[in-house]
């Protein structure tokens, strides 16, 4: 109980980090699951989201501007995703996909430095959420982080409902299972795939924006977020919805509680955990129904 | 990972048993042409210090060391079908070993080369024993973990200078007790020696029966196992060899830079090393070497000329290469030859 009291705040911090990482990682996982494309520009899209926050909220945040930032980030993410879907549609070889998406991410990283400079930019949370409230054992806790957890849960449940309970979700799942058959019953699978790519990228951009008050906006964060997302989807199982959630929760806790408990080994923990999981369960903890993780 | 499908045919040349007569004549003359080209390239490389300024020569040294790292990635990615981001770990191990020996023991270049290669080989053997149990995307992520863990280790270890890196490495000397090499041109000759040694060893490997087994694993591991090959052992040997080669490259890098830092094991370096293999044409040796040269020239030279926009130019080159060079730089030669050789029976791709 004493341990719990001492670490409760750290654990909630971990939940907040896990929630935004889930929002980013789920897009990577869905795109891989449906299109068999490993989008290594995913971290760049999240960083674009963070810089949308800089551009819109840098001069002073208000509630209206915060909503606008979320909308703009989602729109830019959607466009970027559709563009990437078009670019990758004719590239089936995984190594060439890697070259294409990493090439795009190098261009984006350079352009962002050109526009916003190379120094760290802070992004303020919406003013209504900027304060603290007494929480767990009475200690003040930032409201914004609790909201992050809430947003993560809402997006997770909403996405699960869309994928499992609606016709759109059924078409997406069917496209994963048997693309030719879905095409044969008259569905334009190219549109489905572009939609999934766009949706996943929009989530990444919004996730990057929401994470920005925590992580800041700076060059190099694109690779950082990409590595987080890769570790999460690999731990959970590529293409698996529940896997991404479990992976994000695990990485969130490892990066907060684990780091505070084992300070000396902080930087090793995440990759050590990933290596351990992969060597015990190569397909991830909760592999998707049509698991791709075994390699081709 | 669909690595095999695209590279399978590029190396078919050495594996295919063609009909006798004109085809084998053509192949033999092609082999002589390749050898002649290699000799000419080597002569040009060796002559460079005599007509180049010190800065371009330093750039050339960097290119050769990086190219050797890229070849080591290619041996796994292109020849064995194991896409890797982990070779920078062994590159760094070789570089740090050479640097430490230079500071604390001797500035003899041969000692540094052997020690750096051995340390990298031992590390590759230990980590490879676990890593090669996986394949495809999982292998890629395990090697990424190896590289990141090595990177973090270098950042935290006091002996290695932490995140500041290892500086004050003395200039190498070739003969024991001899003059340290300070001129960029002389160091370049040493780097060229290590490069040629590494490339010759790699060519020997890929043309050996072991190299054929590696390609067999890439194209169909289950079949290799079915005909009684111990694929785990082949992969482990290939992994250890590639790790040693990366270590050699690391010692050459340090001989030239006389500085090594955790940045030399970073994800960004691992990524451009892997992309250089794809850009050059996975499963050939010369293609990735040419690609490595282009990548370093853009990153370190054109980038500074173009006001630090090296990342953009490199990114554009990679994106264009995906669409216009489907088989990489090496595919250019293949296409020309395919046109020329089209009428010959039995030569068309299987």
Interface residues (C-beta under 8 A of the other chain):
Chain A: X38 X87 X91 X92 X93 X94 X95 X96 X98 X99 X100 X102 X103 X104 X105 X106 X107 X108 X109 X110 X111 X114 X223 X227 X230 X231 X234 X238 X267 X268 X271 X272 X274 X275 X278 X279 X282 X283 X292 X293 X294 X295 X296
Chain B: X1 X2 X3 X5 X6 X77 X83 X130 X133 X134 X135 X136 X137 X138 X139 X141 X142 X144 X145 X146 X148 X149 X152 X153 X155 X156 X267 X268 X271 X274 X275 X277 X278 X279 X282 X309 X311 X312 X314 X315 X316 X317 X318 X319 X321 X322 X326
